[in-house]
Amino acid sequence: MKQPKLRDSRNLMSELYPLGQVPQDMLTKIAAGIVYRVHTGRKDITGDDWGDILAYAVDGTHYAKPIGITDLATDTTAWSAKTVKANNPLTIVNVRLISGRNSPDFSYGIEDPHDDVQKTGDAVLGIWNGRVDIAQAHHPRIRVNVLIRNYDLTEFVMFEEFLEHFRISDYIWKENDHGNLEGFHKRTGEKCFTWQPHGSQFTIHSVVPDDAIKFRVKHPPLLTQDVALGNIGFDESWIEIL
């Protein structure tokens, strides 16, 4: 549907591109960022790497410290950047996104998380929603951008979804055999969250959409240390003995 003509439409802030419809030039920059890191000897792509790569691709700023859940932004669009490792990214149908350490003890004074599992689970989602509030105070429309990579960094899947609050009353929490708490949607029975009391790690279970972007990259020759040092003109005069 076309954007309606409005008298105050000049105040409407357009996002960089429609959700999930990554432009070709942006995808090329993402692939280039991956290839560069492989060329310089990286064995993996960390979360910080992915934030740097995505920020370069959109000409944005990768924050040294996240704002709520926002990792990077341009003037019009913001992202929470997540990366996940999988054996076969091209066929994976759901992923677990580690989404912060939510401590009901610190935030709500819940000392024993097993005493009332539902109360603890509600608190975990309350903490998440609070972080979303902080992020949206700076960027009202935030995307979660997920990069799924295989172990040798040749195959990738990327997708986006909007960052959202969770309606706390929609979920029921249960304790599993490992002592972790799992959140299930009351209507569908789908498992949506996992929270680990030891470390307070909160994980969101996310479905990989059918229109996720899938791509492969070719690995370049590895840049050796001797070649790299020669390229920058390194010599012993760079060393100061104290």
N, C-alpha and C positions, 0 to 999 in steps of 0.2 A: 504494500500500500504506500502511496506517495505521502511525503511529509506535508501536512496541511499548511496552508498559507495563514499566518497569524500576524496580528499587528505588532506584537512584541517578539517575533521570531528571531530578531537580531540578538536577543539575549540567550538563545538556545545554543548550548555548547555541543558541537558535533564531536563524536568520538573518532579516534584515528581511523578505524575501519570497522565494519560490522562484526559482531561476535563470531569468532571461529573462521571468518573469511580472510585468512592471512594473505596479504598481497605477495606476488611472486618475488619482488625485490626484497621484501622482508625475509622470506624463507631462504633466499640466496644468502643473505647476511648471516642468518642463523647457522646455515650449513657451513659457511666460511669460518664462523667463530669456532665451530666444533673441529673442523679440519685443522685450523691453526693450533688449537690446543693439542691435538694428536701429534702434529708435526713437531711441536716443542717438547714432546715426551710425556704428556699427560696420559695416565692410565685410566682415568675416570673423569666424569663431569660432576662436580659437586653442586650443591645448591647455590653457593656464591658464584661459581662459574656460570651457571644457568642464568642467574640474575644479571651478570655482566654481559653475557651473550645477548640476552633479550633486550637489555637497555641499549646496547650498540645497534641492534637491528631496528629499533623504533626511534633512535636518536633521543633517548630519555635519560633519566637520572636513576642510578641504582643507589638506594640509600644505604649508608654505612650501618644504620640501625633501622629496622622496619618501623613504620608509623602504623601502630595497631597491627594489621596483617598486611599492609601495603609494602611491597619490596622495591618497586620502581614505578616511575610515572613520567608522562609527558605533560604538556599543558592541558591536555584534554582527556587523557586516558591513564588509568592506573592498573597495576597488576600485582597479584600475589603469585610468585614464581615457585613452582614445585617440580621436582624431578624424581623419578622412580626407576629402579632397575628391574628388568625382567628378562627371563630366558628368551622369550619369543614375543617381542613387543607388537609385531604385526598381527598377531592373532589374539592378544589379550583382550578380555571383555570387561574387567573391572580392576581397579587399583586401590591401594590403601595409601592415603595421603597423610603423612605425619604433619600435624597442624598445631604444634605448640605444646607447652607443658602447662596444663591447667590444674592448679592446686586448690581444691575445695577447702583444705585446711587454712591456707593463707588467705583466701578470698572470702570464705564464709565461716571459718572457725570450726569446720567439720574435722574432728580429730580422728575418728574411726570411720573410714569410708565404707566399711562393710556393715556397720550398724543399721543403716537405712539406705539400701542400695538405690532406691528410687530418688531419695533426697540428694544423694551424692551425684547421680547422673544428671539430675536437674541442675545442680550447681555447676557441673562441668559445662553444660550447654549455656548456662548463664554467663560463665567466664568467656566462652567463645563469642557470644552475642555482644558482650562488652567490648571485646577487641574489635569486632566489626564496627561498633559505634564509633570508636576512636578513628578507625581508618576512614569511615564514611564522612566524618566531620571535616576531613581534608579533601577527600575525593568521593563524591556521592555515588559514583558508578564504578565499581571495581571488578576486575576479572581475575579469575584464577586461571593461570596458564600452566599446563602440565606437560612436561617432556618425559616420555617413557623411553629408556635407552636399553640396548642389550649390553652384554658384558664386554664385548670387544669394540663397542662404539661404532658399529657400522649400520645398524637399523634403529629407526626412531619413529615414534608416534607422538603427535602433539595435538592437544585439544584445549578448548577454553570453556569456562562456564562462569556465570556471574557469582560473585561472593554474596552470600546471603545470611540473614539471621535464620535460626531454626526455632520453630514454634515448640516450646518446651513440652507443652501438654500433648504433643503428637507422638511422643516416644515413651516406651516402657523399657526399663533397665533391668538386666539380669546379671548375676555373677556366673562366670564360666568355671570349668574345672581347674583352671590355672589361677583363679583368684582375681582375674581381670573383669571389668564391667563392660557389658555390651549393650548398646542401645538399638532397639528395634522399633520400626514404624508400626504404630498400633493398627492401622488399617490394612497395610499390605503384608506385615510380618517380615519385611526386608530388614536385614542387619545393616545399620547405617553407621555405627560408631563403635570404637573400642577405646577404653580408657584403662591405663595400667597404674595401679596404686603406687608401685615402686617406680619412682621417677615422674609420675603424674603425666605421662605422655598421652596425648589425645590424638586419635587417628580417625579420619573420615573415610568411609568406604564410598568410592565414586565409580560410576559406570562410564566406560569409554564409549563415546557416541559413535554411531555408524559413520558419520561424516568427519571423523578425526583425520588429520593429515598424516600420511605415512610416507616416509622417505628413507633412502639409503645414502651413505656418503662413501666415497673412495678414500682410502688412507694414502697420504703422501709419504715420501721417504722421510725417515726420522732425522730431525736436525741434531747432529752430534754436538757435544760440548766444544770440541776443538773448532768446528766450523762456526758455531755461534760466537765464541770468543774472538775468532779472527774477523768476523763481520763487524764487531764493535771496536776493533783495534785495541784489544786488551793487551797490556804488557805489565812488567813488574813495577813500573812507576806508579801504578794505581794503588800499590800497597804501601801503607804507612805503618812501620813498626813502632809501637809505643813503649 
